[in-house]
Amino acid sequence: METYASSSLSQLQINETQTLIPGLPNDIASLILSLIPYSHHARVKPTCKSWHTFLSSTKALFSLRRHPRRSNHLLIIFPQDPSISAPYLFDPQNLAWRPLPRMPCNPNVYGLCNFTSISMGPNLYVLGGSLFDTRSFPMDRPSPTSSVFRFNFVDFLWEELCPMLSPRGSFACAAVPDSGQIIVAGGGSRHTWFGAAGSRISSVERYDVGKGEWVAIEGLPRYRAGCVGFLSGDGEEREFWVMGGYGESRTISGIFPVDEYYKDAVVMDLKKSGCGKWREVGDMWSDAGRGRLGKIVVVEEDEDRPAVFMLDENEIFRLHKTR
């Protein structure tokens, strides 16, 4: 523990004459300060210069918080449309709230939904979604957006990044932290207000955080929207899974559109040299009579093997094997 704290503290570049907490070694004091909820940082930073330096040092602070015995998770909650209402930061460990600045959305659009948000390092990314354009009259069906926003927890501000190559909502997404990449797959313009109507796509893109560029990679074997994406495995065995969702819609009596729900998954190998090919996996849910599948939720567990659940009205199903 002392070695771990000392190596993290060395990244702070604090002058040896500066003391974090009088009477305590800086390595011990750093562990104490790292327990302060993020929602209280703004009030604690002005205490002294050394505290401001420590709490502003993202690399060291995140290194301490990622210690296996002291993991800490923060939630970003969007209680309303992000284009008109600010989100909130919630620390479930300390039951603390903190409002965040509003996203810099286009003032001519509203109703943003079906977007995806993921975290990587000190940043939160909000990608894509479906929205309405207030300049159209009468109001038409919503269209997908390719916008990408990033919130930096150190500078406490939003910035708009290079947009995705294809606009999409209700898509699969996963962050690959060790390579600094974000992968998005599938999606479309479907909106819950309009049933199964709307487009679906099969395109897949990869975002390089360092370069700030999107690159198209091999697309999905077929159209897929409303799907979930997650990583499984590690190193050379790391894989990107895209599970569930729906494909092309069909109509009942030629009038009412109905989604064709998928029970299967597709998997791409993520090698160090790049992305591999997609392979198809059979049906993940054994109930053959189930015509409509609910929301799929992925929860991280030990050994890099996530637990997969499917929510169908009042029932919860668990997938026991993901590899």
C-alpha positions in Angstrom: 0.0 0.0 0.0 2.7 2.5 0.9 4.6 1.7 -2.4 1.5 2.2 -4.4 0.7 5.5 -2.7 4.2 6.8 -3.1 4.4 6.0 -6.8 1.1 7.8 -7.4 2.1 10.8 -5.3 5.3 11.2 -7.3 3.2 12.1 -10.3 1.9 15.2 -8.5 5.2 17.1 -8.7 4.4 18.8 -5.4 7.4 20.7 -3.9 9.0 18.8 -1.1 8.4 21.8 1.2 4.6 21.6 0.6 2.7 19.4 3.0 -0.8 18.0 2.3 -1.8 17.4 5.9 0.5 18.7 8.7 1.9 15.9 10.8 1.4 13.2 8.2 3.6 11.9 5.4 2.4 13.0 2.0 1.8 9.5 0.8 -0.6 8.8 3.7 -2.2 12.2 3.3 -2.8 11.5 -0.4 -4.8 8.4 0.4 -7.0 10.4 2.8 -7.6 13.2 0.3 -8.4 10.8 -2.5 -11.4 9.6 -0.4 -13.1 13.1 -0.7 -16.2 12.7 -3.0 -15.7 14.4 -6.3 -18.9 16.4 -5.7 -17.0 18.2 -2.8 -13.8 19.0 -4.7 -14.8 22.5 -5.7 -15.3 23.5 -2.0 -12.1 21.8 -0.8 -9.6 22.9 -3.5 -9.4 26.5 -2.2 -8.2 25.3 1.2 -4.5 25.6 0.2 -2.3 25.4 -2.8 -1.1 21.9 -2.2 -4.7 20.6 -1.9 -5.6 22.4 -5.1 -2.6 20.8 -6.9 -3.4 17.3 -5.6 -7.1 17.4 -6.4 -6.4 18.8 -9.9 -3.9 16.0 -10.7 -6.0 13.7 -12.7 -3.4 11.0 -13.4 -2.5 10.5 -9.7 -6.0 10.9 -8.3 -7.5 8.4 -10.7 -4.6 6.0 -10.0 -5.4 6.1 -6.3 -9.1 5.7 -6.8 -8.6 2.7 -9.1 -7.0 0.7 -6.3 -8.9 -2.6 -6.2 -9.9 -2.2 -2.6 -11.1 1.3 -3.0 -13.0 1.4 -6.3 -15.4 4.4 -6.6 -18.0 4.9 -9.3 -19.7 8.1 -10.3 -23.0 8.3 -12.2 -24.1 11.0 -14.6 -27.9 11.4 -14.6 -29.8 13.2 -17.3 -33.3 13.8 -15.6 -34.6 15.6 -18.7 -33.7 16.4 -22.3 -29.9 17.3 -22.3 -30.6 20.1 -24.8 -32.8 22.0 -22.3 -31.7 20.7 -18.8 -28.4 20.3 -17.1 -27.3 16.8 -16.0 -26.3 15.8 -12.4 -23.3 14.0 -11.0 -24.1 11.4 -8.3 -21.6 9.7 -6.0 -23.4 6.5 -4.9 -20.7 5.7 -2.3 -21.1 9.0 -0.5 -24.7 9.8 -1.5 -23.6 13.2 -2.8 -25.0 15.2 -5.7 -23.5 17.9 -7.8 -25.0 19.7 -10.9 -23.0 19.8 -14.1 -23.0 22.5 -16.8 -25.5 22.1 -19.6 -24.3 20.4 -22.8 -23.6 22.9 -25.7 -26.4 21.5 -27.9 -27.7 23.2 -31.0 -30.5 25.6 -29.9 -32.5 24.7 -33.0 -33.0 21.0 -31.9 -34.5 19.4 -28.9 -35.8 16.1 -27.6 -32.4 14.4 -27.6 -32.8 10.8 -26.6 -31.4 7.3 -27.5 -27.9 8.7 -27.1 -25.0 6.7 -25.5 -22.7 7.9 -22.8 -19.5 6.3 -21.7 -16.5 7.3 -19.6 -12.8 7.1 -20.3 -10.2 8.4 -17.9 -11.3 11.9 -16.6 -13.8 12.4 -19.4 -17.4 11.6 -20.1 -18.5 11.1 -23.7 -22.1 11.6 -25.0 -22.5 10.3 -28.5 -25.2 10.4 -31.1 -28.9 10.1 -30.4 -32.3 11.1 -31.9 -33.6 14.6 -32.0 -36.2 16.9 -33.5 -35.5 20.1 -35.5 -37.6 23.1 -34.3 -37.1 24.8 -37.7 -39.3 22.2 -39.5 -43.1 22.8 -39.6 -45.1 20.8 -39.1 -42.8 18.9 -36.9 -41.5 15.9 -38.7 -40.2 12.6 -37.3 -36.9 12.8 -35.4 -33.6 12.2 -37.2 -30.4 10.7 -35.9 -27.4 12.9 -35.0 -23.7 12.4 -35.3 -22.7 14.9 -32.6 -20.2 13.9 -30.0 -19.7 15.8 -26.7 -17.0 15.4 -24.0 -17.1 16.5 -20.4 -13.7 17.0 -18.7 -13.9 16.5 -15.0 -10.7 18.4 -14.4 -11.6 21.6 -16.2 -15.3 21.0 -15.5 -16.5 21.9 -18.9 -18.1 20.5 -22.0 -16.6 20.5 -25.5 -17.9 19.4 -28.9 -15.7 16.9 -30.7 -15.4 15.7 -34.3 -18.8 14.1 -35.2 -19.2 10.5 -36.1 -19.1 9.6 -39.8 -22.7 8.3 -39.7 -25.5 9.8 -37.6 -27.0 7.2 -35.3 -29.2 6.6 -32.2 -29.9 3.5 -30.2 -26.5 1.9 -31.0 -23.9 -0.3 -29.5 -20.9 1.4 -28.0 -17.8 0.5 -25.9 -14.6 2.2 -24.8 -11.2 0.5 -25.1 -9.2 2.5 -22.5 -5.8 0.8 -23.0 -5.8 1.8 -26.7 -7.6 5.1 -26.2 -10.4 4.2 -28.6 -14.2 4.2 -28.7 -16.2 1.8 -31.0 -19.8 2.4 -32.1 -21.9 0.0 -34.1 -25.3 -0.1 -35.7 -28.1 2.2 -34.7 -30.5 4.3 -36.8 -33.2 6.9 -36.5 -35.9 4.9 -34.8 -37.8 6.8 -32.0 -40.2 5.3 -29.5 -42.9 7.8 -30.3 -43.2 6.4 -33.8 -43.1 2.7 -33.2 -41.0 0.6 -35.5 -40.7 3.3 -38.2 -37.3 4.8 -38.9 -34.0 3.7 -40.4 -31.4 1.1 -39.3 -27.8 1.0 -40.2 -24.9 -1.6 -40.0 -21.9 0.7 -40.1 -19.2 0.5 -37.5 -16.7 3.3 -36.6 -13.7 3.6 -34.3 -12.7 6.9 -32.6 -9.1 7.6 -31.8 -9.1 9.8 -28.7 -5.5 11.0 -29.2 -5.9 11.9 -32.9 -9.6 13.1 -32.5 -10.6 11.2 -35.7 -13.3 8.7 -36.7 -12.4 5.8 -39.0 -14.8 3.4 -40.6 -14.1 -0.3 -39.9 -15.9 -3.5 -41.1 -19.7 -3.2 -40.7 -22.0 -5.5 -39.0 -23.2 -8.6 -40.9 -26.7 -7.1 -41.0 -28.7 -4.0 -40.0 -29.0 -3.8 -36.2 -30.3 -1.0 -33.9 -31.4 -0.9 -30.3 -28.5 -3.1 -29.4 -26.0 -3.1 -26.6 -22.2 -3.2 -26.9 -19.6 -4.3 -24.3 -16.1 -5.6 -24.1 -15.1 -9.1 -22.9 -11.7 -10.5 -22.2 -8.4 -8.7 -22.1 -5.2 -8.3 -24.1 -5.1 -10.5 -27.2 -8.4 -12.1 -26.2 -10.4 -8.9 -25.9 -13.6 -8.9 -27.9 -16.3 -6.4 -28.7 -19.8 -7.8 -28.4 -22.9 -6.4 -30.0 -26.0 -8.1 -28.7 -29.8 -8.0 -29.1 -31.6 -5.2 -30.9 -33.8 -5.3 -33.9 -33.3 -5.3 -37.7 -35.5 -4.4 -40.6 -39.2 -3.8 -39.7 -42.1 -5.6 -41.2 -45.7 -4.4 -41.4 -49.0 -6.0 -40.2 -51.7 -5.8 -42.9 -49.3 -3.5 -44.8 -50.0 -0.7 -42.3 -48.5 -1.1 -38.9 -44.7 -1.4 -38.7 -43.4 -4.1 -36.3 -39.7 -4.7 -35.3 -38.0 -7.9 -36.0 -36.1 -8.5 -32.7 -32.8 -10.3 -32.5 -31.9 -13.0 -30.0 -28.3 -13.4 -31.2 -25.0 -11.5 -31.0 -22.0 -10.7 -33.2 -18.5 -10.5 -31.9 -15.3 -8.8 -33.2 -11.8 -9.7 -32.0 -9.8 -6.6 -31.0 -6.2 -7.4 -31.6 -3.3 -5.1 -30.8 -2.7 -4.7 -34.5 -6.3 -3.5 -35.1 -9.9 -4.9 -35.4 -10.6 -8.3 -36.7 -13.6 -9.8 -38.5 -17.1 -10.2 -37.2 -18.3 -13.7 -36.2 -21.9 -14.5 -35.5 -23.1 -16.2 -32.2 -26.3 -18.2 -32.0 -29.4 -17.2 -30.1 -28.5 -16.0 -26.6 -32.1 -16.5 -25.2 -33.6 -20.0 -25.3 -37.3 -19.0 -25.2 -38.2 -19.6 -28.8 -41.7 -18.3 -28.3 -40.6 -14.9 -27.1 -41.4 -12.5 -29.9 -40.3 -9.3 -28.2 -37.1 -8.9 -26.2 -36.6 -6.3 -23.6 -33.6 -4.1 -22.7 -30.3 -5.9 -22.3 -28.1 -4.7 -19.5 -24.4 -5.6 -19.0 -22.8 -5.5 -15.6 -19.0 -5.8 -15.1 -17.9 -8.7 -13.0 -14.6 -10.3 -12.0 -12.1 -11.9 -14.5 -13.2 -9.5 -17.2 -16.3 -11.6 -17.9 -19.4 -9.3 -17.7 -22.8 -10.6 -16.6 -25.6 -10.1 -19.1 -29.2 -9.6 -18.2 -32.4 -9.2 -20.3 -35.3 -7.3 -18.9 -38.7 -8.3 -20.2 -41.6 -6.5 -18.5 -41.6 -8.0 -15.0 -39.2 -10.8 -15.7 -35.4 -10.8 -15.6 -33.3 -13.3 -17.5 -29.6 -13.9 -17.1 -27.2 -15.2 -19.7 -24.8 -17.6 -17.9 -22.1 -17.8 -20.6 -20.8 -14.9 -22.7 -17.7 -16.6 -24.1 
